[in-house]
């Protein structure tokens, strides 16, 4: 989506941090913005701050893990500004790090309830309406550097949820028509409540990702040193294949994509 002017943008988890900064910069670009979060008092504070910056904004409470609240969110957004053109699935939670052997699986489920099922709820509820309208639209999922390597030790629920979000977003991009843009935003350490105030300045991060979204990129990146971690992971993977499963003539016969395409 090359231009966000006159678009209606819904951003989950946007009362603070990256979500609120997205609302600010998209609003300055001419978008009408709907923000939401589980803490209604913080949502109201953010709305007041954004309105003071002349942003066209409305806000409401929403727990994305609750399908009925997501359905209420889309109705709220449309009542405020009309059909939603852009959905940014930003809501996410972390965890108290713990070795997997000792981790409380209820805590694991809570992370997935927001980071995965919350994204699925929003993608289905908003996405169905977007596809039915058949007009230019976008769904952007906020993953993490943890989508492509394990950045945080003993953060099994969080890291695996962001890995899963990579797969969901890639498959969504394949399934959707050309009028829908899909992207995976992959922040590293950015100043937010989750980062305890550490990391890249939020305004710098958001300015960089909006440039990439306007250019139609799928992988939307930020932290340069991540390339070292990614190269290390894929060098190990390439070594394993080169050593124990090297390429040979006809190896495509066992390729699942080739099999599916030739047996449709």
Residue, then its C-alpha position, 0 to 999 in steps of 0.5 A: x500500500x503505497x499511500x495511507x492517506x484517507x485510509x482507515x487503519x485498525x491497530x491492535x495493542x496500540x495504547x502504548x509503544x509501537x502500536x501508538x507510534x504507528x497510530x501517530x505516524x500513520x495519522x500524520x500521513x493522513x490515515x484515520x486510525x482506530x486503536x485498542x487495548x485491554x486497558x481502556x484507561x490507557x486507550x483513552x489516554x492515547x486517544x487524547x494524546x493523538x488528538x492533541x497531535x491533530x490525528x483522526x483517531x478513535x479508541x476502544x477496549x479489545x482483548x484480541x484473544x476473545x473472538x466476540x471482542x474482535x467482532x465488536x472492534x470491527x463494528x466499532x471501527x466501521x461505525x467510526x470511519x467506515x470500512x477498514x482498509x488496513x489491519x495491523x496485528x500488533x497486540x502481543x504479550x511476552x512471558x517469564x522466561x523458564x526452561x521448557x521442562x519446568x514451564x507452566x503450560x497455562x502460561x504457554x497457552x496464554x501467550x498463544x491465546x494472544x500472539x497466535x489466536x488473537x492474530x487469527x481472530x483479527x485476520x479472519x474477522x477483518x480479512x473476510x470483510x476486506x476480501x468481500x469488498x475487493x478493494x485495495x487493503x492490507x494485513x500486516x502482522x507484527x512478528x519479531x526477530x524471534x520469527x527467524x531465530x531464537x533471540x531470547x533464551x528460555x522464552x519458549x512460548x514467545x519465540x515459538x509463537x513468533x516463529x508460528x506467525x512467520x508461517x501463518x503470514x507467509x501462507x496468508x500472503x499466498x492465499x490472498x488476491x493481489x489487491x491485499x498486501x500482506x507483510x511480516x514486521x520483524x522488530x528487534x529490541x524497540x523501546x516499549x513496555x515489553x522492553x522496559x524502555x530499552x532498545x531502538x527509539x520507537x519513532x525511528x523504528x516505525x519510520x523505517x518500517x512504514x517506508x518498507x510497507x509503502x514499498x510493498x516488502x513482505x519481510x519488514x526489518x529493522x535491526x541490522x545485527x540480526x543478519x549475523x544471527x540469521x546467517x549463523x542459523x542458515x549456515x548451520x542448516x546449509x552445512x547439514x544438507x551439504x553434508x548429509x543430504x546433498x543435491x542430486x539429479x532428480x531430487x525434486x521428485x521428493x519436493x512436496x510443492x512439486x508433488x502437490x502442483x503436479x498432482x492437482 
